[in-house]
Amino acid sequence: MAKRAAPEVNAGSMADIAFLLLIFFLVTTTIEVDSGINRKLPPIEEDQEDVIIKQKNIFTVLINGKNQLLVEDDVMELKDLRKAAVEFLDNGGGTGEDACDYCNGKGNPKSSDNPDKAIISLKNDRETTYATYISVQNELVAAYNELRDKRAQILYGSSFKEMEMNYKDVKWIGNKTKLKEKIDKIKLEYPQKLSEVQQ
Amino acid sequence: MSKFNKKKSGELPAVNTASLPDIVFMLLFFFMVATVMRDNTLMIENSLPSADQVEKLAKKDLVMYIYAGKPSGRYQKKYGTESRIQLNDKFADIRDIAPFIAAERAAKREELIPYLITALKVDKGANMGLVGDIKQELRKVNALKINYTTREGDISKNKN
């Protein structure tokens, strides 16, 4: 008897099966958003000491129920906020002990002494929409990031963002402890002091 | 002579579709890998605001999600159009946040508890009163690390 080859399986419907699965996964896929602005809430403390902060070291940002901004008692558009915040933080108007030798600001004695002393105070209304609040938060964080980037560029020749990315990257080759020191130094020079007023 | 002269039919040959399954499989694998099955069914509208100064959430298993927003279409009759909080699969009250956090913490290993982050997935139309209440509640249970989940994009998209 002649030896017959095994008959080939008909694979014509394979595409159909694959399509079926494909469509199922297409429909169920939600590419989740997992990025955002990290914040730390202040802990509730029982006996709070009143700290005296000079008025000139506070940058007040108010958002009202109609999503309008009042910055340092002036109405301001959202697009100008970042610049104003940078100007305030980098002012470096302090003298003597409070002097700031790395600031690039105007040194206006009526504005903040140094970035360490400068505090941004954010207050919002209950009727403020979340989108506006996030926009403002974003602009303020951007102001800090801008200053840190600039400082990192001067000191180490790379942006702060890059440094942080390298620090988190497992594959990065280099001295991580040293990098951490550098990052901490910049964070110390431009600390994020953003306080939110409780209603 | 006619032996070599095979008659050519005038029709075009059919396109070979043998590699179609391969292409489809390729797509299939992409979607299989990229898919994250939602663990919560959203009962609220949840279009997130945009921001460009974002950081990525590092560890997915260390994140607790709190959703807030307007109830979506089919729930509006029952729950109205005021923004609400959703925890897990249910609408929740502001009082439910503390037990929710406690339950989430209990489910995690003890040494991981300090690293837990609360991600606030809030609809951009919600008002800050609700968000402020959530934040206050989180402070009470000492869950201080939060993340406002946002899409990456320019903030000009936040205007409606």
Interface residues (C-beta under 8 A of the other chain):
Chain A: A11 M14 A15 A18 F19 L21 L22 F25 L26 T28 T29 T30 I31 E32 V33 D34 S35 G36 I37 N38 R39 K40 L41 P42 P43 I44 I63 L78 N124 D125 R126 E127 T128 T129 Y130 A131 T132 Y133 I134 S135 Q137 N138 E139 V141 A142 N145 K168 Q198 Q199
Chain B: T17 L20 P21 V24 F25 L27 L28 F31 M32 A34 T35 V36 M37 R38 L48 P49 S50 A51 D52 Q53 V54 E55 K56 L57 A58 K60 V63 I117 A119 K121 V122 D123 K124 G125 A126 N127 M128 G129 V131 G132 K135 Q136 L138 R139 K140 N142 A143 L144 K145 I146 N147 Y148 T149 T150 R151 E152 I155 N158 K159 N160
